[in-house]
Amino acid sequence: MKEKIEQYITLKTILNYIEETRWFLTELELQYSKPISVPYFIKAIYRKFKKYLNYFGLEIKYERSGESYYFTPLEKRFSLDFLNYCIMHPNDIIIDLSLFENEEDKKEIIKFIRNRTYGAFLEKIERNKIFDESDFRYQNEYKKIESKIKKVGKDYILQMNGKKYILPINYFGPAVFYHKYGTLELPNHIKKSLSGKDFIDAGTYIGDSALILNELNPKRIYAFEPIKENILLLKETIKLNNLNNVVIVNKALYSKEGKSSMISLGGSSFISEKSIYEEERIVEVTTIDRFVDENLLDIGLIKANIEGAELEAIKGAKNTIMNKKPVLIISLYHTGDAFEIPKLLKSWVPEYKFRFLNLNRAHVTFERVLLAYVS
């Protein structure tokens, strides 16, 4: 029987997940004091002999109760930011799941909201309560990629599917090099229509995403990266991979022009108007609309992973999105993005088709993106 999925995620959904964490805290204390009847590694053997066991009316049940997942400090920060958003915007806590036609996408949204809530309250949790069997299969696939990474001199090389990727640091994440930043889920005719168009890669970091986006044959990729140390690595990636169509833009994207303070944390750098961090620096910010107009761009795709500034960057791209209707790949795992961004985009371009993609099945909440396109 198919699992029934509610149409809306609301504040009540969040409160139910908070209530569950109380049970998990008690359950964990009991669970780890009990012996595990059948370790997880028995599963492979069980699969092989299942039909013979069934013949004798026997069944083995395996458990993962000995394996726990510990939430990292960054996960805790994002989870607490998410919870704070829910507290401050109780009337905005709603996701209309009917906006997403794919049933698996709906399940991933529910799992994302659940895990983010758990992360705000728990230090650790059993892995089988936050991951499913599909996640575990993907995690095994990711390990195969890791085994292929080779260090040659001071650079790192990954060869897969007939392609060769070179990076100045070991930064071959599954979101980019396994899931191709969600572009694998685009219909073929949409991919073909992107050839020769201009792309915006917001939050380029070292250029790993530019490598993948370049496989869609864009005219130019405008790589927005405000942190100078990251730009040095980006230039090296461009050189190592002979990319001749990547234009580096040393600015951040936002909803207005000017300057802003930014916390420099490598690939996790973020805009912060109020800061006490030593890593703070002032960067230039611009809007996508202004940049597109000034450079007469024919935008076909916008990818944005800019550590919580996605909503503001989208607000600064309203004209471009409404007029050009580009393919969008927008990170949704920061603060309240999942509640606000889809409904805003749908109000501007009702014909957008949405996918909610989990681009890192080894992680409980990171690398969740909205893929939007007009079919």
C-alpha angles and dihedrals in degrees: 000000000000117000110248114237119204116233096231137043107210141165087276088062090055092048091052090054090049089054090052092058089064089059093046092054091055093040094051091055090054097037097057092049091059125080116248108247097207121009119229094250088068087070093082091052091044092055091053095051099031096110092050092050091049089053088062092042093250130136132186119209117202127203136208093196093120093061118079132181118222118209111232123227091256091050090050091050093052092043092051090046087052092050091047089052090052091051094047096043106035093153092052095055098110134114117185102215091194087077086073115065096189112088093208090054090055090052090050091053091052091048091048094052091045094050093046089054092048090050091058093057108027134064093198139004138181111275095231090061093061103028130050131207091270089056091052091051091052091048089058089051091052090055089058089058092049090053090056096056111108130189113223113181106315095332134082124228131197121186117189138145091007094304132109123214124188125193132178090227133029099266106136101144121182093236090066108027101033103029095029089227091293096300090118087071094058116105112252094246090055091051091051092049090059094062111114094012127120118255131202116212106191113193096020095168104176096351101260091131091048088058091058097040089052089066087072089066100241122181092232136354112213103207112202112202121152099185113089095207089056091048090059089058091043091055089050092052091050091051096045093051098038094238108173100173102058115108114196116219113192095209141092123237122237143141094276143032124255137056133318139180116254132192109228110220102146110248091001098056113142142184114256123176092194117039143161095179120122088221091065118126136166117250136180117253130197138170128252091233093056094044092049093048095046093049097037092233127182097216117205102162139019121193117186129183102154105148102258101332093094095104093050091047090051091051087055090052099052097119093044092049095046095045103035100028091207126189107268129208105182127172112237103182099092123094110303100342094120090058098045112029102058095049092045093052092046090054090055099040111020092182094063113121113216133213124181107209131193103210096178115045090178091065128069099220115351126102098029110150140183112230112198129180141151109240 
